[in-house]
Amino acid sequence: QVQLVESGGGLVQPGGSLRLSCAASRSIFSIKAMGWYRQAPGNERELVAALTYTGNTNYADSVKGRFTISRDNAKSTVYLQMNNLKPEDTAVYYCNLRFWSDPNDYWGQGTQVTVSS
């Protein structure tokens, strides 16, 4: 089993920035894919950003140019840098990791991001 601990959420004004972190309890060097999802009240969980082992990234159209997913293998941590935040970015954000030779899908506990003036 792998534990994921998220941090970095909070309340920010429109136009502000936040960086979310997702620390894994094991090395992410051999990770297959990682992603950040979000879920707003009354909505389904949606993919925000994804990063594969090849280094390819994929972003939701609504966050392209504003959000960046990255990783730090030495810290076993995945990040989501969020700039120019908008009220519609308000949601609970979850990280997701998948490893080679491991059928499980690992999720963080979620961190609340609220964008409001």
N, C-alpha and C positions, 0 to 999 in steps of 0.2 A: 504494500500500500504506500501511496505517496500523499503527503499532506501539503496543501497549498495555503499559504497565508497571504492575504491581500492587505494592502494599506495604501494610504494616500488620498482617499476620498474626502469630501467635505463640501462646504458651502463656498461658492465663488461667484463673483459678479460676472455678468455677460462681458465677454472679451477677455476674461482672465484665463489662467492656465492652471493645470494640475498635472501631476505625474503619479500614475498608479503603479504600484509594485506588486509582484506576485512571487513570493519566495517559496521555492520547492524544498522538500525534505530530502531530496536526492539530487544527484548531478543531472543537469539538463543537457549535458554534452551530446548525448545520443538521442536527443528528442526527435520525434517524427514530425510533430507539428504543434504549434501553440496558437492560442487565439484569445481575444477579448470579446466578450459578449455583453449585452446590456438588456435590461428589462425594465420598462416603465410601467406604472400602474395601468392595468387594463390591456396591456399589450403583450404580445409574445416575445420571448427572448430572441434577440437578433444578433447576428455576427457584426462586429464593429471592425475588427482588424485581425488578420491572420498572418503567420509567418511559418514557412515550411523549412525542412532541414536543408533544402537547396538554397535558402535565402530569399526565395520568392515571397513577396508580400501581396496582400489583398485587402482592400479597404471598402467599407460601405460608401456608396456615393455621397451620403450625407456628411461624411467626415474626411473625405479626401482633401489633402492639402492642409488639414488642421491637426490630425492625429498621426502619431508615429509609433509603431510597435518595434521593440528591440529586445535584446537579450544580453545578459552578462553571465557567461558560463562560469566564471570564477566565483560568482556569488549565487549561482543557481537561481537567478532571478530574471523574470520577464517584466518588461515595463510597457506602459502606454502613456506616452506624452500627449497631452491634450491642450491645444492652444486655441485661442479665439473661441472660447466656449460660448454656447448659445443655450437659452432656456430649454430648447427641445433636446438638449443633451442630458437633461436630468433623468436619472435612472439609477438602478443598482447595476454595478458593473461586476462581471465575473470573469476570471481567467480560466482557461481550459488547456490542459496539456495531454498529449498522447505520446507514448514511448514505443520504440521498436520492441517487438517480442513481448508486449504487454497488452492484453485485450481491453484493459480498463480505460475508461475516460475519466480523467481527474478534473475536479472543479474546485475553485476557491469558494470561500464562504460568502463572497459578495461584499462590495463596498459602495456606500451611497455617494452619489455625486449629485449635488443640487446647484443649479445655475439660476441665480435670482438676484435682482437688485433690491 
